[in-house]
Amino acid sequence: MVKGIGDDCAVLRPPRGQELLVTTDFNLEGIHFRREWHPAETVGHRCLARGLSDIAAMGGEPIAAFLSLALPGDLPQRWVEDFLKGLLRLGRRFGAELAGGDVSTSPGGVLADIIVLGAVPRGRAVLRSGAKPGDRVYVTGALGGAAAVLSRMFAGERGLKARDCPRHFYPEPRVEVGRALREKKLATAMIDVSDGLSVDLAHICEESGVGAEIDAEAIPRERGVDLRFALHGGDDYELIFTARGRVPRAIAGVAVSEIGVITRGRKIVLCGPGGRKELKAEGWQHFSGGS
Amino acid sequence: MVKGIGDDCAVLRPPRGQELLVTTDFNLEGIHFRREWHPAETVGHRCLARGLSDIAAMGGEPIAAFLSLALPGDLPQRWVEDFLKGLLRLGRRFGAELAGGDVSTSPGGVLADIIVLGAVPRGRAVLRSGAKPGDRVYVTGALGGAAAVLSRMFAGERGLKARDCPRHFYPEPRVEVGRALREKKLATAMIDVSDGLSVDLAHICEESGVGAEIDAEAIPRERGVDLRFALHGGDDYELIFTARGRVPRAIAGVAVSEIGVITRGRKIVLCGPGGRKELKAEGWQHFSGGS
């Protein structure tokens, strides 16, 4: 960074020979989080995790973060401090220093827009569009955990401790995994699971002009989590990728599971003990009305 | 642009030997605009103008824009189309293609965050911190016009036509002026007038560790506009800059007025027919309660 907060713009020196990645994500009170459910520090963490996860999904390296933050007039200063603490701590771990942004009064609720810049060697970003029939489909870690916690909160459960449910409150962006997949040229296409497997895999299929067959029993799930959360629950921030060659069972310490294969059709078919059926993109409704 | 909308991140190729400028600005319904006062197209124009103006204030060249947009469920599709029309038209004029962003449901009102990326040759960004005692202070165009229109709306005037009040509804970011000042190495410090002369000049003084003496009668005003709007009214998006050498009276077709001098003190003093008094940063309250 040449010049950070305190001028009209931040000034950055882009890494030589690299392309720049840019992602923006809203984190709005009442839509993406609730102040009564989410401690401020976890809101800050989750906010930046969304952006870092997008950089991870391109095989990129985070270089800086920017935050537009609108605050209600009656928000305690402490809330803002804790929010920033969660955000900055995650940023430090991944080399995404807060380099600028905007602060405004909010017309209602806490409104945050996180912008993350990343870098990737020229022509090497892993896009959604590179999957070919015959490629295998993989997913990192385990799915459904974040949505399962959310559904408990929607069901009225209170007093959930953030540290007991890290999947939901402290999601871990898979930056090292994404980078390793890009470096080893293993992934032909990649996306992060922000809206749910059914939605995000559909994005890969649409952009690549292919379909997929997924083995329901092969989808790695958080312990005790219902299949529908693993299929349609968002906010896990794992990576879905496709690959042609041999893929190790763990990358950068994170388990990698083969869950299916890319097909010539345009549909995503789910194969399970009950037979085969089309997997429709149901997606995750965030907080707009339940699971 | 290598890859725009439709992947986890946009992929950009930064111009060789250049540094990158990044600015983000919230444009929130009820704070920065009102749907009943501002036609959608002008909201889109003003939204991007804010970001472009920040790039101008560094002497930069816009390269891409990103938009995070949250929309109420009952917003007419037409509103969004007109908003984007205004934004995209301005972007085309200044080479700031919309390269990505985020779309979300809004918990209340239209919420937009505009991110503009720009480029400037290495080490050549015009910062706020370069003003030295003896430098002259200049302002482009004329001040107070945007705030004067706003005050008429606050006073209850309805039916103002956007095309009759371009100062407020279609502000013109001074990108060519900023670039020319940087290329000719004329400006020692620069900022855009987004919050009002009294606030924005104070930023230059703070960052440069200097004061200023301003001649009230030399401040260029929109015709018929009260001095207080020119001193404290925001959203004009003119440039304030300081310079040591000879400065032409017009740059890129825009008038340039000398309004004062940088001093060793830390105060900003306003000199007028009524004598000398300290100019306090009053700033502009946007829509949070009137002028």
Interface residues (C-beta under 8 A of the other chain):
Chain A: V2 K3 G6 D7 D8 C9 A10 V11 L12 R13 P14 Q18 E19 L20 L21 V22 T23 T24 D25 F26 L28 E29 G30 I31 H32 D54 I55 A57 M58 G60 A64 F66 L67 S68 A70 A99 G100 G101 D102 S104 T105 S106 P107 G108 G109 L111 D113 I115 L117 G118 V120 R122 G123 A125 L127 R128 S129 M190 I191 D192 E207 H286 S288
Chain B: V2 K3 G6 D7 D8 C9 A10 V11 L12 R13 P14 Q18 E19 L20 L21 V22 T23 T24 D25 F26 L28 E29 G30 I31 H32 D54 I55 A57 M58 G60 A64 F66 L67 S68 A70 A99 G100 G101 D102 S104 T105 S106 P107 G108 G109 L111 D113 I115 L117 G118 V120 R122 G123 A125 L127 R128 S129 M190 I191 D192 E207 H286 S288
